[in-house]
Amino acid sequence: MNTLIVYESMFGNTRRIGEAIADALRAAGASVTVTTAAKAPVDLTGYDRVVIGAPTHAHSLPQPSSRKDAATWAEEGRKELTLEPGAADESGVREWLQRVALAESTARFASFSTRADFPLIFAGDAAAAIKRRLRKRGVTVDAHEDFRVDFDSHLLDGEAQRAGEWATTLIPVAAGRDRD
């Protein structure tokens, strides 16, 4: 299984989840490429599985204004956050989803997000936003999951481990497709 993991991360949480997913898939024998959305390929030829992740900003995907807000939080220092290199300047998952070529792709898709640890109705869900945007382009997302951060935007204990466990659920789906 050749997997592409595309992510956007402001403070490293979504990157860490993507890396945990990649580690679990590699342990299961998959070939995995992990990249930021700004550097992700637009041609998905050769990938059996594409996993896309982003932090939840204002109930949806990050956009230029919310990326600037994240940079401001990091500069203020009160929450002890470190902005990922290029996070505020680069385009993210929202923009990559607009430019990626999907018509010829035979890959299976999954999405994940990081979001504040309170009810979904109040937090929103970037994974669901990814799923909706792909569905509008004729692509089915067969798995999605949210991983939690605290109110200061730090990944909760156990979430990276849970991401690795979730990744193992992606393997049978791709394996089933290979038998078709």
Helices and strands as residue ranges (DSSP letters): E 2-7, H 13-27, E 31-36, G 37-39, E 49-55, H 64-76, H 93-99, E 108-116, H 120-123, H 126-136, E 141-149, H 159-178
